[in-house]
Amino acid sequence: MATTSKSPLAVTLKQNRPFVSLQQEAFLSILRTASELSNTADKLLRQFDITQQQYNVLSILRGAGTEGLCRNKISARMVAAAPDMSRLLDRMEKSGWITRERAEDDRRQVSTFITDSGKKLLAIIEGPVYEQTHRLFEGVKSTDLKILVDVLAQIRSRRAEPS
């Protein structure tokens, strides 16, 4: 009689019963890994008094250049959804990292821009973020990372399809 060993996730979760399916195990493994990676990122960014969402907004706005972006376009580009983008931008403006301007021809249109202060903060943070990211994936082969990226993209594209 063959013995089956517990998966690393089952051991981590101290789970005695087998997963219902491989899909369930994969789903829970992705969630657990995402949580651990997020906590690691939070810990690093906390040293710079900034959140992941704020860091994401600054990166997006720097990429937008001198054109800036409206709130909805920033929201659409976020890695993780921000439930209250207006409040997030308010806090960032108060910190001096962004500025917002109403359009002259359409007062409803508000564009958001990264400030020099926001650019300086990004420049300071980028080195440690790069180092942490590489450290987290150290020892994982490039071919495996490519497969992981492709599989995750497949999962996200399936989510976008109608049920």
C-alpha positions, 0 to 999 in steps of 0.5 A: 500500500502506497503512502501519500505524503502531505503537500507543503501547503497542507503541512503549513496549514496543519491540514489533516484531510486532503484537499477536495481537488488539485484546483482547490489546493492551487487556489489556496496556495496562490492565496497563501503565497500572495498573502505572504508576499504582500506582508513582506512588501508591507514590511519593507514599504512601512520603513518609508512610511508608504503603503503598497497602494501609494507606491503603486499610484506613484509608479503609475503616475511616473509612467504617465509622464507629464500628461497625468491621469484621471482617478479612473485611469489610475484605478484601472492600472492598479495591481490591487483594487483600491476601494476608495481611490479618492481618499487614497489620492487625498492622503497622497496629495496631503503628503506632497507626493501628488498634485491634482488639477481641474481641466479648464474646459471641463471642470469635472475632469481632474488630472493627477500628477506625481510631484518631485517629492513623489519622484524622489521617494520612488527613487529611494524605494526602488533599490530596496524593492528590486533587491527584495523581489530578487531575494524572494525568487532566488533559486527559482529558475527563469524557465519556472518563473516564465511558466508561473507568469504564463499560468497566472495570466491564464487564470486572470484571463479566465476570470474576465470571461463571462460565466 
